[in-house]
């Protein structure tokens, strides 16, 4: 069974999340909570949670301060936060998880299910958090590094290293420069949303391409990419692609 710790300075938020866990997350058998980083630190040592639901913005010390002060992690972090587009994109680029306040029951269940799938590398969260700190300190989304994580490795790539992404069932094949391929358990839809604002083009239900790596576009609606791969453009996407390549979108 799963043990969870809620760290939030607002008691109402704690009570709501605690109730949602009891009602909708039967795999979580035990829940403790703390209203400050100071109170959370000894609980992490004694309770040894599997998941920490961590509020980012708290008075005195933030959720980031808590994580920075822990030497070794053996738990999964799920940030809980009000909407902040820049911070959330940095979190997602770093393969970390989050829930938007007010927390939705469906999203909570999905987050717990994601934890159950990837708990094998939950201790790697400390490494992923360092990438997040590096990303958010950039102040520029185009300089973000994307963390690609699976059960056996974590790879960090610059956006311009990604040539294209291809859907394969619930997985995504990510084709990188240097003839490298990474298979991610995230869907292409998740990457499409994550890379919004990074100029990537959805040219087919199964293909997301980096326009910087497009070499040619022929009359049959086929893209030639920089790695010599060919990508079919969906009929309904052809006009959009032509406008994008002409700089009109």
C-alpha distance (Angstrom), angle and dihedral (degrees) to the residues before:
residue distance angle dihedral
X1 . . .
X2 3.80 . .
X3 3.82 126.9 .
X4 3.80 118.6 -153.0
X5 3.80 134.5 -165.1
X6 3.81 121.6 -160.7
X7 3.81 116.0 -155.3
X8 3.80 113.0 -172.1
X9 3.79 134.0 131.9
X10 3.82 93.1 -140.6
X11 3.81 115.0 79.3
X12 3.81 91.9 -158.2
X13 3.81 90.3 58.0
X14 3.80 90.7 48.4
X15 3.81 92.2 49.7
X16 3.81 92.6 48.7
X17 3.80 94.9 48.7
X18 3.80 91.6 44.2
X19 3.82 89.9 52.9
X20 3.82 92.5 47.1
X21 3.80 90.4 51.2
X22 3.80 92.4 50.5
X23 3.81 92.4 47.5
X24 3.80 101.9 40.3
X25 3.82 110.4 18.1
X26 3.81 108.8 61.8
X27 3.81 91.7 166.2
X28 3.82 89.0 68.5
X29 3.78 103.3 82.4
X30 3.79 101.5 174.6
X31 3.81 134.0 30.7
X32 3.80 129.2 -171.5
X33 3.78 126.7 175.0
X34 3.80 142.0 -158.7
X35 3.81 131.7 -169.1
X36 3.80 97.9 -150.6
X37 3.78 142.0 28.7
X38 3.79 88.7 -111.9
X39 3.82 91.7 58.1
X40 3.80 93.6 40.7
X41 3.81 97.4 56.2
X42 3.84 98.2 68.4
X43 3.83 90.2 40.9
X44 3.79 90.9 56.7
X45 3.80 89.6 54.0
X46 3.82 96.6 45.1
X47 3.82 102.3 32.3
X48 3.83 95.8 37.0
X49 3.83 96.4 -155.7
X50 3.79 123.3 -153.8
X51 3.81 91.8 -148.7
X52 3.80 129.4 28.8
X53 3.81 114.8 -161.5
X54 3.79 97.8 -156.0
X55 3.80 127.6 -167.1
X56 3.80 109.8 -143.7
X57 3.80 100.8 -153.6
X58 3.80 114.9 53.3
X59 3.81 130.7 144.8
X60 3.82 119.5 -97.4
X61 3.82 95.3 5.7
X62 3.80 128.8 23.2
X63 3.78 130.3 -141.3
X64 3.79 87.0 -101.1
X65 3.80 89.7 58.2
X66 3.79 90.1 55.0
X67 3.80 92.9 53.2
X68 3.79 93.2 44.4
X69 3.82 90.3 55.8
X70 3.81 96.1 52.8
X71 3.79 114.0 91.1
X72 3.80 99.2 -160.1
X73 3.79 129.3 15.5
X74 3.76 127.0 -151.0
X75 3.81 96.8 166.6
X76 3.79 139.3 75.6
X77 3.81 118.5 -109.7
X78 3.79 120.0 -143.4
X79 3.80 109.7 -176.5
X80 3.80 117.1 -143.3
X81 3.77 113.1 -156.7
X82 3.77 147.9 148.9
X83 3.79 114.2 -107.3
X84 3.78 115.4 -66.6
X85 3.79 110.6 155.5
X86 3.80 97.2 -161.4
X87 3.83 95.4 48.1
X88 3.80 92.8 43.9
X89 3.78 92.8 52.2
X90 3.82 89.2 50.0
X91 3.82 89.0 51.2
X92 3.80 92.5 49.7
X93 3.80 93.3 46.1
X94 3.80 87.6 55.3
X95 3.85 93.2 53.9
X96 3.80 91.1 -115.7
X97 3.80 123.7 135.6
X98 3.78 132.4 -121.7
X99 3.80 144.0 174.5
X100 3.78 124.1 -147.2
X101 3.79 119.3 -129.8
X102 2.96 127.4 -88.4
X103 3.79 84.0 49.3
X104 3.78 115.8 -131.1
X105 3.80 120.3 -141.4
X106 3.81 93.7 -133.2
X107 3.81 93.7 49.6
X108 3.81 90.3 47.6
X109 3.80 91.7 54.0
X110 3.82 90.5 48.2
X111 3.81 90.9 51.2
X112 3.81 91.7 51.7
X113 3.80 90.6 47.7
X114 3.81 89.8 51.1
X115 3.80 88.9 52.2
X116 3.82 91.2 52.1
X117 3.80 90.2 52.8
X118 3.80 97.2 47.1
X119 3.82 102.7 29.8
X120 3.80 88.5 112.4
X121 3.80 88.9 77.7
X122 3.81 100.0 30.0
X123 3.85 90.6 119.2
X124 3.82 86.8 63.9
X125 3.80 86.5 70.7
X126 3.78 89.1 93.6
X127 3.80 90.3 60.0
X128 3.80 91.6 45.4
X129 3.81 90.1 50.1
X130 3.80 90.6 56.7
X131 3.79 88.7 54.9
X132 3.81 89.3 49.9
X133 3.81 91.8 52.5
X134 3.79 89.6 49.5
X135 3.81 91.3 49.4
X136 3.78 97.1 47.4
X137 3.81 91.6 46.9
X138 3.81 89.9 57.6
X139 3.80 93.5 72.4
X140 3.81 87.8 -153.5
X141 3.80 123.6 87.2
X142 3.78 92.4 -154.5
X143 3.82 89.0 65.7
X144 3.81 94.3 52.5
X145 3.79 117.1 122.5
X146 3.79 114.8 -136.6
X147 3.81 115.2 -134.1
X148 3.79 113.1 -144.3
X149 3.79 109.7 -165.4
X150 3.77 134.1 179.8
X151 3.81 134.9 155.8
X152 3.80 93.8 -75.5
X153 3.81 108.7 32.1
X154 3.78 149.2 11.5
X155 3.78 118.5 -139.8
X156 3.81 125.5 -172.0
X157 3.78 118.6 -153.2
X158 3.78 136.3 178.8
X159 3.78 115.3 -124.1
X160 3.79 92.4 -114.2
X161 3.83 89.7 58.2
X162 3.81 90.6 66.2
X163 3.80 112.9 91.1
X164 3.79 99.5 175.5
X165 3.79 144.8 -29.8
X166 3.79 124.4 -133.5
X167 3.80 127.6 -165.6
X168 3.79 119.0 -128.1
X169 3.82 110.1 178.3
X170 3.85 105.0 -64.6
X171 3.80 92.1 -18.4
X172 3.80 132.3 80.4
X173 3.79 126.0 -141.8
X174 3.81 108.8 -147.3
X175 3.79 113.8 -158.8
X176 3.79 113.6 -154.2
X177 3.77 135.9 -174.1
X178 3.80 114.9 -85.8
X179 3.83 91.5 45.6
X180 3.80 91.7 -76.6
X181 3.80 123.0 149.3
X182 3.81 127.2 -167.5
X183 3.81 122.5 -167.2
X184 3.80 111.6 -147.7
X185 3.80 128.4 -167.0
X186 3.80 89.2 -140.1
X187 3.79 118.8 98.1
X188 3.79 123.9 -114.4
X189 3.81 88.1 -113.7
X190 3.81 89.7 60.1
X191 3.79 91.3 51.4
X192 3.80 91.4 45.5
X193 3.81 89.4 56.4
X194 3.80 92.8 41.7
X195 3.80 93.9 51.3
X196 3.80 94.2 46.5
X197 3.78 108.3 133.7
X198 3.82 91.9 25.3
X199 3.85 93.2 95.1
X200 3.81 95.5 -112.3
X201 3.80 113.5 151.7
X202 3.81 126.0 -138.5
X203 3.81 99.5 -145.7
X204 3.80 97.7 164.1
X205 3.79 137.2 10.3
X206 3.81 86.6 -101.9
X207 3.80 101.0 37.0
X208 3.80 136.8 69.1
X209 3.80 114.9 176.3
X210 3.79 137.8 -167.7
X211 3.84 105.7 -128.2
X212 3.80 90.0 -150.5
X213 3.81 87.2 69.9
X214 3.81 97.8 47.8
X215 3.81 109.3 116.0
X216 3.80 100.6 175.7
X217 3.80 143.6 -8.9
X218 3.82 116.5 -151.4
X219 3.79 132.9 -158.3
X220 3.79 92.1 -101.6
X221 3.79 89.7 64.6
X222 3.81 96.9 -105.3
X223 3.79 124.1 139.6
X224 3.79 119.3 -146.6
X225 3.79 109.8 -150.1
X226 3.80 129.7 -155.9
X227 3.83 91.7 -101.5
X228 3.83 89.2 55.6
X229 3.79 92.1 -107.6
X230 3.80 119.3 138.2
X231 3.79 124.3 -134.2
X232 3.78 124.4 -165.2
X233 3.80 115.6 -134.1
X234 3.80 115.0 -141.9
X235 3.81 113.8 -118.4
X236 3.80 93.0 -118.7
X237 3.83 90.1 51.2
X238 3.80 98.2 52.4
X239 3.80 97.4 88.7
X240 3.80 91.1 44.7
X241 3.81 90.6 51.0
X242 3.78 93.4 49.0
X243 3.80 90.3 51.5
X244 3.79 91.0 47.2
X245 3.80 92.4 50.8
X246 3.80 89.0 48.4
X247 3.81 89.8 53.2
X248 3.80 94.8 -113.9
X249 3.81 96.8 121.5
